[in-house]
Amino acid sequence: RIKMITAGPIMTASAAIATSIIAAFSGMNMIETFSISKNFEMQKCSSSSNNIDRFRTKTTDEIVSELENMKRKDLFELFLSCDAPSDVESVSGEWNTKLLDNRSWFMTSVSNIMTNRLLGSNKKWYGKTINSNTPGINKFHPFGLSSDTEIQKSITKEQPFDCTIGPSKFLPEQKSLTLKYRNYQIPISLWRTLVDEARVVRLDNGAKVLIGMGFMTWSGGTLNSTPFCMYKNN
């Protein structure tokens, strides 16, 4: 007699394996972030011109393309090398967004699931609206849209946040544009402790690009942060 294998044990085993992989990669992220932060702090670096000078003459598209090809380690080092905007008003308006490398294909996929499937309620993360006097908000659109016209017609705005310039959670002597979600989430929400920090890669008439790190207390805080970028097409 052929015995039927139920899906329950298989799914349980798969979930356990996935959880173990996430824990392992998260641990590596945390060690890496701690090491880079300490090295940066010991070198007494407020900024590193070597990391950011190469972007000074590049267009928005060129900068975003380069960021998309960088590894998490290099993205975090660049983030620490960049300065905060002078004030929220200088970065107010509509921004496009992209998730960047989070160490491996697996962890980058986890970031995509968390952002698009959960935070975005099964919609693709498209951008942010930054406001100086009112809450900012995230923008999403349905999957499967190809043209910009379709996307613009389908955008929904969800998941608001407060926008401030203040001390960074990564290195307190540095500042970031800080986006906090706490005031707009219920106590048991996954996103109650979500914070995005962003800094300027280039912000002038030639290009407008910010690099950011997003993190939540329950998933490791700043040590297990996820890189992203924000950009405006001139």
NORVENWO-V216645 format. One record per helix or strand of 3 or more residues. SS is the DSSP state (a for helix, b for strand). FROM is the first residue (numbers start at 0). TO is the last residue. Records with the same first field share a line. If there is no record, write none. Layout:
SS: FROM-TO  FROM-TO
//
This chain:
a: 6-41  48-54  59-67  71-80  87-90  104-118  147-153  181-183  216-218  220-223
b: 92-98  123-129  135-140  155-166  174-179  194-202  207-214  225-231
//
